[in-house]
Amino acid sequence: MTGLVGVERLATISVIALCIAALVVAARLRPGAWTVPACRALAVVIVANECGWWVWLGIQHTWSASYALPFQLCDVVAFVSAAALLSRNPLLVELTYFWGLAGTANGLISPDVQVDFPHYLYLQYFIAHGTIVAAALFLVVGLRITPRKGAVLRVFAMTLVLTAVVALVNLLTGGNYMYLRHTPGVPTLLDLMGPWPWYIVAATGVAVVLFVVLDLPFYRGRSQASRSKAA
């Protein structure tokens, strides 16, 4: 059964990757008016999928403030990415790009989901994570709304602010949002970073490195643009 679960998750991730690649390549090769309804449709899917989870919890009578508030990083990025798709605001795009690829993408690599296809929670989980990664790559790579100078510092500062807010929410609700109190109940990369609180420190360092790496492809372009303006 374990092997079957591994195969179905690999197949799911492969389908998501192919869909994202097709969307990004289409935007690069055939930019145009179609990207506006595409952004709107993707935003609607992201928000509807997020809200659908709350409806499901209500129907199952399992809603709890300790885990059902939108304070996991992926929940926050869901609404940020939807707003970025609709507005194409540079700051929202940067947050979607860095949080989506440095954080949410990890949810695809090491899924924190304990049910199998075609359970609703399985579909909701992979749609949530896949559409956020799609939004990040579509906006930045497909539509070329690239990170601006200082993006890494801005996003890191906002990450620290978000972490402080979530820590307070955890204190008030007894929750484990952003896994600040303990690691998930399934194997993830956080398990390799030591016990609490050291895995939080290590994860912060990894986040900084990932932000810098994600910014590198655009550093040269910004430098050339700066030199051109100076000349």
C-alpha positions in Angstrom: 0.0 0.0 0.0 2.9 2.4 0.8 4.3 1.9 -2.7 0.9 2.7 -4.2 0.6 5.9 -2.1 4.1 6.9 -3.3 3.1 6.3 -6.9 -0.1 8.2 -6.8 1.5 11.2 -5.1 4.3 11.2 -7.7 1.7 11.1 -10.4 -0.2 14.0 -8.8 3.0 16.1 -8.6 3.9 15.3 -12.2 0.5 16.4 -13.4 0.8 19.6 -11.4 4.3 20.3 -12.8 3.1 19.7 -16.4 0.2 22.1 -16.0 2.4 24.8 -14.5 5.0 24.4 -17.2 2.3 24.7 -19.9 0.8 27.8 -18.3 4.2 29.5 -17.9 5.5 28.6 -21.4 2.2 29.9 -22.9 2.6 33.2 -21.2 6.2 33.6 -22.3 5.6 32.6 -25.9 2.0 34.0 -26.4 1.6 37.0 -24.0 -1.6 38.9 -24.5 -5.1 39.7 -23.3 -5.8 36.1 -22.4 -3.5 36.4 -19.4 -6.0 38.6 -17.6 -8.9 36.1 -17.4 -6.3 33.4 -16.7 -5.1 35.3 -13.7 -8.7 35.8 -12.5 -9.6 32.2 -13.0 -6.5 31.0 -11.1 -7.3 33.5 -8.3 -10.8 32.2 -8.0 -9.7 28.6 -7.9 -7.2 29.4 -5.1 -9.7 31.3 -2.9 -12.6 28.8 -3.6 -10.3 25.9 -2.7 -9.2 27.6 0.5 -12.8 28.5 1.5 -14.0 25.0 0.5 -11.8 23.5 3.2 -13.6 25.6 5.9 -16.9 24.5 4.5 -15.8 20.9 4.7 -14.7 21.3 8.3 -18.0 22.9 9.2 -20.0 20.0 7.6 -17.8 17.5 9.4 -18.2 19.4 12.7 -14.4 19.4 13.1 -13.6 23.1 12.9 -11.3 24.3 15.6 -9.4 27.6 16.2 -6.3 25.6 17.0 -5.8 24.5 13.4 -8.5 25.9 11.1 -7.6 29.6 11.1 -5.8 30.9 8.0 -2.4 31.2 9.7 -0.4 28.4 8.1 2.0 29.9 5.6 0.2 28.3 2.7 -3.1 29.8 3.9 -1.5 33.2 4.0 0.1 32.8 0.7 -3.2 31.6 -0.9 -4.8 35.0 -0.3 -1.7 37.0 -1.0 -1.3 35.1 -4.4 -4.9 35.6 -5.3 -4.5 39.4 -4.6 -1.3 39.4 -6.6 -3.0 37.7 -9.6 -5.8 40.2 -9.6 -3.7 43.4 -9.0 -0.2 42.4 -10.2 1.0 44.6 -7.3 4.9 44.3 -7.2 5.1 43.7 -3.5 2.3 41.1 -3.5 4.0 39.4 -6.5 7.3 39.3 -4.6 5.6 37.7 -1.5 3.9 35.2 -3.7 7.1 34.3 -5.5 9.4 33.9 -2.4 6.9 32.5 0.0 5.3 30.3 -2.7 8.5 28.7 -3.9 10.6 28.7 -0.7 7.7 27.5 1.5 4.6 26.2 -0.3 6.6 24.2 -2.9 8.1 22.2 0.0 4.6 21.1 0.7 4.6 19.4 -2.7 8.0 17.8 -2.1 7.1 16.5 1.4 3.3 16.5 1.6 1.7 16.9 5.0 -1.4 15.0 4.1 -2.5 11.7 5.7 -5.2 10.6 3.3 -5.1 9.1 -0.2 -6.6 10.0 -3.6 -9.5 10.6 -4.3 -10.3 11.8 -0.7 -11.4 15.5 -0.6 -8.6 16.5 1.7 -6.1 15.0 -0.7 -7.4 16.9 -3.6 -7.8 20.1 -1.6 -4.2 19.9 -0.3 -2.6 19.4 -3.7 -4.8 22.0 -5.5 -3.9 24.5 -2.8 -0.2 24.0 -3.0 -0.1 23.5 -6.8 -2.1 26.6 -7.6 0.1 28.8 -5.3 3.3 27.6 -7.0 1.5 28.1 -10.4 0.7 31.7 -9.4 4.3 32.4 -8.4 5.8 31.1 -11.6 3.1 32.5 -13.9 3.5 36.0 -12.5 7.3 36.1 -12.3 8.5 33.9 -15.1 5.5 33.9 -17.4 4.4 37.6 -17.1 7.9 38.8 -16.2 6.9 40.8 -13.1 10.3 40.2 -11.6 11.5 40.9 -8.0 12.8 44.4 -7.5 16.0 45.6 -5.8 15.8 44.8 -2.1 13.1 42.2 -2.5 14.9 39.6 -0.4 15.2 42.0 2.6 11.5 43.2 2.2 10.2 39.7 2.1 12.4 38.5 4.9 11.3 41.4 7.1 7.6 40.6 6.4 8.3 36.9 7.1 9.6 37.8 10.6 6.5 40.0 11.2 4.2 37.2 10.1 6.1 34.7 12.3 5.6 37.0 15.3 1.9 37.3 14.6 1.5 33.6 14.2 3.4 32.9 17.4 0.9 35.1 19.2 -2.0 33.2 17.5 -0.5 29.9 18.6 -0.3 31.2 22.2 -3.9 32.2 22.2 -5.4 29.2 20.4 -3.0 26.4 21.4 -2.4 25.8 17.7 0.7 24.9 15.8 0.5 27.3 12.9 3.6 27.5 10.7 4.8 24.5 12.9 6.3 26.9 15.4 5.5 24.6 18.4 6.5 21.2 16.9 7.1 19.6 13.5 4.2 18.1 11.5 3.0 14.6 12.2 4.4 13.3 9.0 8.0 13.2 7.8 9.2 16.6 6.4 12.5 18.4 5.9 12.0 20.0 9.3 12.8 16.7 10.9 16.3 17.0 9.6 16.9 20.3 11.4 17.0 19.2 15.0 14.6 19.5 17.9 12.5 22.5 18.9 13.4 25.4 18.9 16.6 24.7 16.8 14.6 23.6 13.7 13.0 27.0 13.7 16.4 28.7 13.7 17.7 26.4 11.0 14.6 26.9 8.9 15.1 30.6 9.1 18.6 30.3 7.8 17.4 28.0 5.0 14.7 30.5 4.1 17.3 33.3 3.8 19.4 31.1 1.5 16.4 30.1 -0.6 15.3 33.7 -0.9 18.8 34.7 -2.2 18.9 31.8 -4.6 15.4 32.6 -6.0 16.5 36.2 -6.5 19.8 35.4 -8.3 18.2 34.9 -11.7 17.0 38.5 -11.7 20.1 40.2 -10.1 22.0 40.5 -13.3 19.1 42.1 -15.1 18.6 44.6 -12.3 22.3 45.5 -12.4 22.3 46.0 -16.1 19.2 48.2 -15.9 20.8 50.3 -13.2 24.0 50.8 -15.3 21.9 51.8 -18.3 20.0 54.4 -16.3 23.3 55.7 -14.9 24.7 56.0 -18.4 
